[in-house]
Amino acid sequence: MVADSGRLQYVGYNFGPEVSHLGTVCRYCIGLLDKNSGTMKVYSTQMFHMCPSLEDAGGCEETKIQSEKSKTYTEKVDMLTSAFGSKRRRKAMESRVNHKVEEGNLEQVADKVVENIEKEVSGTKTTTKNQLELEMPKAIPPQNRNASCSEEVYDVKDSKVISDEEYSGLDEEANLVADATLDQINEWKKEGKYCHYVLVHLDRLSRIRQTKLHQAKLLIYFHYLVQLLKLRYQDMKRKDPLPTVPEPFKNHLLNNFTLKSENEHGTTFRSFPQRMKDKTIAYAMVVALLVDGFSIDFSDVHPDFKIHMSRLITIASVLGCHIQSSKNLSTGTPTKTAVLTIPLYTPGDKPRSKRT
């Protein structure tokens, strides 16, 4: 719309980039009053923001017309959307325009994105491989890396593994396991009274009474650790998450292998994140090493831990074990064995090459 005052022209637009967006949510009307009848008729109208045009407005208009012809199809559609499009389409158009990358910078931005992706992909394997190895040294039992023999690497009666009080508290149940008959063992296997690792070792105990009781105590403690590993998120909300584990072992397991927190309302609750589960598995692996004479068949412990074999191998490696491939004596199937020998394995060491 053009208005001429005689000396100056005023121009207003209802489309295109020059259109004013002020008051777009309002509806404008004009009323015509009939003085004879006293009634007024209301008609819809548009609001124009008139701007003064310079004296060479004609030349400017020609330039604008040429500019309009040089616009691309997308730019023309955007002009129509801005003038006549719905609120939703205008928002979508404005969002696209605001996030538009200038053509001159497009190649640079693309190169940066590709570079970031390559860095992420190249670092993923290293991060995944080393993340557990960095966390595990804080989660394993006290370790004597200067030990001269396997027996000196881990002390089972260390207060951070099994305290003297807890070790003595295993006497009663250890006697029941040590004195179990073949019929009782078979019945326990049918009932699933103990975890898989304990059940396959009940008929492998030493014939020497003192050694047999020691092995039975370790097996029971291993069973308690597996009971802790079976806890789910819903179980942690219960008042007694471990009803089948007696004291003082219940309190010891919860305090050493779970986390206690308090929310904003002052309510305390326990959690069992993956890093604490890895710590529990590491302690259970040490107990199994002591039971099996420092050589663990992974097929015996893997069913109880329910984690990927590669993760279990990593935990065993951090404990100082050398991983060997072997065959299960009872089934003949190939399996892997964790062997604790001196010198201890250090994560990052290259595997020893086999002699040909």
Buried (B, 14 or more C-beta within 10 A) or exposed (E): EEEEEEEEBBBBBBEBEEBBEEEEEEEEEEEEEEEEEEEEEEEEEEEBBBEEBEEEBEEEEEEEEEEEEEEEEEEEEBBEBBEEBEEEEBEEBEEEEEEEEEEEEEEEEEEEEEEEEEEEEEEEEEEEEEEBBEBBEEBBBEBEEEBEEBEEBBBBEEEEBBBEEBBEBBEEBBEEBBEBEEEBBEEBBEEEBBBBBBBBBBEEBEEEEEEBBBBBBBBBBBBBBBBBBEBEEEBBEEEEBBEEBEEEBBEBBBEBBBEEEEEEEEEEEBEBEEEBBBBBBBBBBBBBBBBBEBBBBBBBBBEBBEBEEEBBBBBBBBBBBBBEEBEBEEEEEEBBBBBBBEEBBEBEEEEEEEEE
